[in-house]
Structures are given as structure tokens and as C-alpha cells.
Amino acid sequence: MAQVTIRDLQKSYGAVRAIHGVDVDIGDGQFVVLVGPSGCGKSTLLRMIAGLEEVTGGTIQIGDRVVNNLPPSERDIAMVFQNYALYPHKTVASNMAFSLRMRRMDKSEIKSRVDRAAEILGLTDYLDRYPRALSGGQRQRVAMGRAIVRDPQVFLFDEPLSNLDAKLRVQMRAEIRELHQRLGTTTVYVTHDQIEAMTMADKIVVMQGGNIEQVGTPLELYDTPANTFVAGFIGSPSMNFFDGVVSGSRDSVDIGGSTFSVGARDGLAAGQHVVFGIRPEHLHLGQGGFGLTVAVVEPTGSETHVICHFGKQDVVAVFRERHDFAAGQQISLYPDAAHVVLFDATSGARIG
């Protein structure tokens, strides 16, 4: 195991800047998820750690070594790819053992490592099969087993679950997290799925446009997002936003002629334009709230998601209890003042 320290890391493709001088600290044994929309630079950052992309500027340190100029084979990392990258003509055992044979490791040691990884991943009964005879989840386990046998300092995962169906993704999320808890190996995991990030990470790095927007634990990002981008990206359904103006008393916000209490907060000025953020589960039925028109009702069993219209804006509310809403129905939802998050209308930065 080892910590990974990234300082002022930059990547350019000609005149195009893909990574803009990012700093990341990944602690020894941590499970860190890089998350963001497509094209944000998260996979580029991972490939730079792996040595698959050259560094334009800055440093990458794994343990006590700066690895900028080291080839992937000398970085003591193991990478699991989105497409599994298995050899179709080799058995499960041979796929898992391939890198060890390339190192000319002793046969008994190879067998010991392969058998141990197969036991951890539930692949013992499949060692003599070929990839074509395996399900998608089993192939992904083989890819992980190939990484485990190398006993690296750092595991790197590049969107490993994106090719699996929804039910299997949920199962594999739990298995990868359990694997990390068992092995304790430093892990960097890339995904565009913020649910994966929330459920798996010790620490999340949210990226946009080659920059880091915020770093923190899943609940830190959920409860205290640094800006409107993070607030809108983390959470499903995402946070609702309303344009508002701070009242003269500075403890409430006017939104479309209605006033909502936000309590005493630092950094507010009367007449200030703000973005009023509230998560769907913190909207409650009651008078004096937003006057909304029900558009779509989505019962999930454990919850009911209600999509409403507020003028030309969509508003989503989530209820644990069941309600008999109908399209076109007029309802009033008020926000829980304790969970309102305010952002500067110009910069998008969180206030207070």
C-alpha cells in the first residue's frame, strides 16, 4: 500500500488543456473516487497516474517515488479497465497468472496467488473456463483477480461497471467495496455515476473541465456542496434550485413573491441575488410553500418521486410515505429551512 500525492498536475494535447494544475492527496489505504461528467478529465487523470498518458506539468508521487517518467510496469500499480481486456484464448487461471508469468515468477507462487484471488472473488470453480463461457460479472471478477495477484501498491479502476446491467452493477459495487475492506489497498476509481461515488468512496474528487470543484467525504459533498455544480451533480434526484433575493432582515429569501426563512447566516446582504437550493427529500407538504402543479408521479416502492412545474421550472420532491397524487393536481410544498443551501447568483459558490 502507498499514498498517492499529485501536485499541480497538467495535461495538454497541443493547444488544448485537458487538466489544469490539479492537486490531490490520496491516503494510504483510501478508496478515492474521481467523478464528473464526460470530458471532465477524470479518466485522463487516472491514466496519468497509471503511466498511460505523459505528464505535461506537475508531479505524481506514489509512496516515496516521483513516477512521472517511470513506465507503467515500474509504478507498482494494477489497473482494471471498462472492457475487461481478457485474453479470449486463455483460461481464467491463465488470464489471472499472465502478468506473473511475464515476471518469470516461480510456478508455485503463481498458483498460490491465483488460488487465493480466485477464492476471494468466488472464481475457484471457473479457473479452467474461457472468458466466452462467463457472464459479464464473472469476467469483471477475472479482471479484478488479475489485478489482485500482482499485489500492487495501488489499484486503479476505470469505469469498471459501465458495461453491466443495473442489478449487477449494484452487486458489483458492494463486492468491490468489500474487496477493498478486505485487502486495504489504496484504490483510485473513476466513474461518471455519482451513485457509485456516493456508495463506494472514502473520499470523492468532483471534476469539471479539467479542474477539481471539491474534495470531501460523500456526506460532506451532499450536505455542504462548494458550489452549484457540485450540488447539482451529487445526489439523485439532484438538488432543486430557485432564483431568489435576500430580504431586508437577511434571514429569509424572496422567490417569486413568496418569502422563505433561511435563518441567520453569514455573508448575506439585503437585496442580494442568490440561488436557493433544497434537496427533493427536504420539501414537505403544507401551506405557505411553493405552489406547484404535479406533472409526473414515479412510485419506486420505497419512495415516491413527484415531478412538478413551478412556472417554467421543474421541481422534484421525494416522499418516503405514499401519496395519491394525480397529474395536474395543485399542491404546496415548503422547504425545510434547516436544509436550505444558498449560493451566490454570480459565482455559484456556496454562501455561509
N, C-alpha and C positions, 0 to 999 in steps of 0.2 A: 504494500500500500504506500501511497505517497500523496502529498498535497500538490496541487497544480496552481501556479501563480502566473497570471497573464497581466502584462503591463504595457499600456499604450500600443496595443496590437492594431496594426493597419494592414489592409489588403486592397490593392488596386489592380484593375485589369485595364492597362493603358491609362486613359484619362478618367476611367470610371472608378470611383471609390466604393468598394463594397463593405469594408469595415473601417470605422472612423476612430481609431485610437481608443479601444475599449480596455477596461481594467476589470479583471475577475479574480477572486480568491476562492479556490475550491479546497476545502479542508480535507485532511487525511481521513478517508473512510466515508466522506459525504456522498450523498446521492443528489446531484445537481442537474436540474432540467433547464435547457435552453429552449425558450418558447417564443413564438411570434408568428405573424402571417407569412405567407410565401414571399420569398425575396428579401426577407429582413436581414439575412446574413448568418443565421444560426448554423446551417449546415456548413457554410464556408468556415466559420469559426471552429467547428468540430474537426473539419478536415485539416485545418492548420495545426490543431493540437496533434492530430494523427500523423502529420508529415506528408499528407497527400496534396497540400497546397503550400506554395512558398510564401514566406512571410515578407511583406513589403517593408514593415517597420515595427518596432517594439520587440518584446521578448516573451517567450513561452518557457516556463521552468517547471519541470516535473521532478519532484523531490529536490535534490540539491544541484540538479544539472539544468543548464540552459540548453534546450534541444532544437533551437531554430534551424541549425544546419545538420542535424542528425537525420538519417533515413528512417522510415517507419520501423524497420526491423531492429533498430538500436534504441528505440524510445521506451521499450518495455510496456507497450500498450496492446490491447486486443480490441478489435472493432467488430461490431455486429451490424450488418447492413440491412437495408429495407428489403432487398430481393434475395436474402439468404446466402447467395453466392456459393452454393454447394456444387461439388463435382458430381454430375449425374451418373458417371460410370464407376463411382466408388461407393462402398457401403457406408453406413452411418459410422461404424468404427473407423474406417479408413479416412473419412472426411474429418472426423474429430482428431485423428492422430497425424494428419498430414504435416502440420507445421512442426511437430515434434520430430518427425522423421527427417524433415529438411535440416533440422539442427543436429542430426545424427545422434539423437538421444538413445540411451540403452533401451532395448525392446521391453524388458521387464518394467522399466519405469514408465514407458509409454502406455503399456497395458494397465498399469496401476492407475495412472492419471485418467485414462479413458473410462475405465470401470467406475472410478469414483465420480466423475462428471455424469456418467450415464445414470448412476444410482441417484444422484442429487436431482436430476431432471426427469426421472421416470422413463429412461430410454433403454434400460438393460435388456428388455425383450425385443428391441428393434435394432440391435447393433449389426446384425447380418443383413438388414434390408437396405434397399437402394432408395434414394430420395423420391423417385416416382411412386413408390408404394406407401408414402407417408402423407398425412394430412398437412395443411398449412401450418397448424400449430406445432405439429411434430417436427416439421422442417425448421421452424424457428427455434425450437429447443436444440436441435442439432447444431445450428449456427451458434447458439449460446454455449453449447458444450465445447465447440471448437475454441471458443474464447476462454472458457474456464480452464481447460487443460494447460494453457500456456502460463497460468498463474501470474498474470501481469500485475504491474503496479496500478494500472488504470484501465477500466472498461469504458469503451466509447460505443454508444448506441445511436444509430442514425435512422430515426423514424421506423423502428423495427416492427411495429404493429399495424402499419398503414395498409398492408395487403390482406389483413384478416377481417373476417366478418365481425359484426358488432358484439355478439355474445362471446366470441373467442377473444376479442380484444380485452374485454373486462376480465376474463380468466387469466390471460397472459400478463396483464398489468399486475395482478396480485402475485403471480408466480415470479415475475422479475423482482418485485419489491421484496418478496420472501427470500429470494436468492441473495439479494444484497444484504439483508439482515443476517443471513447465514454466513456469507463469505466476508462481509465487511470491506470489500474492495472499493476504492474510490471510483465513482461512476459519473460519467457525463452523458446525458441523454437528451437527444434532440427530438422535438415533436412540434407540430402546429396545433395539436389538440390540447386545449387548456384543461380539459378534464383529466387527461393523463398527467399533466403537470401538477395539478392540484392534489391528485390522489397518490402520486408516487414520490414527490420530491421532498428532501430535507430543505432545499433552497431552490428558488426559481429565479432565473435570469430572463427578464422580459426584454425582447429586442424589437426594434423597428428601424428600418432604413439604415442598417449598419451601425446603429447606436444602441446602448443599453438604456432603457427607460427606467427600470427599477430592479433591485435585487432584494429578496427577502424570503421569509417562510411563506408557505401558501396562505395562511390566515392573515399575515401581515399585508400581503398584496390584496387580499379580498376585503379586509376591513379598512385599511388605510392606503388606498392606491395613491401613487405620487402625482398622477395626472389623469386626464380624461381618457387617454389612450389605454392605460393600464386598467382603469375602472371599467371601460367598455370591453376590454379583451378578456379579462379574468372574470369568471362567473358565467353560468349558463342556467337560465337565460341571463343576458347581460344587464347591467345597470340601466335604469331609466334616467334620462337627462331632460331637464327643463331650463329654459332661459328665464332668469329672474333678476329682480332689483332689490338690494338690501333696503329695508325700511329705515325710517328716521331713528328708531330706537335701537337699531343694529342687532336685534335679536330675532328678526323674522325676515322673510323674503316674500316679495310680491310676485306672483306668477299669474299672468292673465287676469288680473283684477282680484284674485284671491290671495290671502296672506297666510303663510305657514310659519310656525315657530321653528327656530333652529337653535334657540338657547344662546347664551353668551359665548362668543367666540372671538379669539384674537384675529386681527388682520382684516376686520370688516369695517367699511365706511358707509355712511348713509348715501344712498343713491348709486352705490357701486353695482355694476353689472356682473352677475355671477352665473355659473352653471350649477343647478340644483340637482344632485344625484341621489337616487334612492333605489335600493335593490328590490326586485319583484316581491320577495318574501316579507318585506317591511312596509307593504301597502296593505291597509286593512279597511274592511267595510265600515262605513259610518258617515254621518252627516258632517258637513263642513270641509269636505275633501275635494279632490278633483272630480268634476262632473264628466263622466266618461260614457261612451257608447260601446257596448260589447260587440266585438266583431267575430271572434273565433274562440271556441271553448275546446281545450285539449285535455281530456282526462287521461292521466297516466296510471291510475290505480292508487298509488300512494299520495299523489298530488293532483291538483287541477290547475292548469295553466290557462289564464284568460288574457287574450289579446284584445285591447280596447283602443278606441280612437279618441284622442284629445285634440280637437281641431283636425289638423292635417298630420298630427303626430301619432305614432303607435306607442302604446304603453302596455307593458306586460306585468301581470300580477300572478303570484303563485300562492295557492291556498293548500294547507295540509288537510283541512276539513273539506267536505264535499258540498257544493252549492249547485242549485238547479238554474244556472244562467242560460239565457237564450240570446241568439244573435239579434241585435237591435235594441236590447234592453238598456235602459239608463241606470247607471249605478254611480255611487260616490265612494271614492277610496281616499283615505287620508294617510299621509306618511308618518311613520314613527320618528319623531323629532330626534331621538337619541341615535338614530342610524342614518341621518341625512349627512351627505358629504358635499361640501361646497368647493367649487373650483373657480379660478379666475377666468373670466369670459374671454380674455385676450390670449393669455399664455397657456391656459388649460391646466396650470399647476394647482394642486390641492391647497386650500386655504385653511390655516389653523392646524 
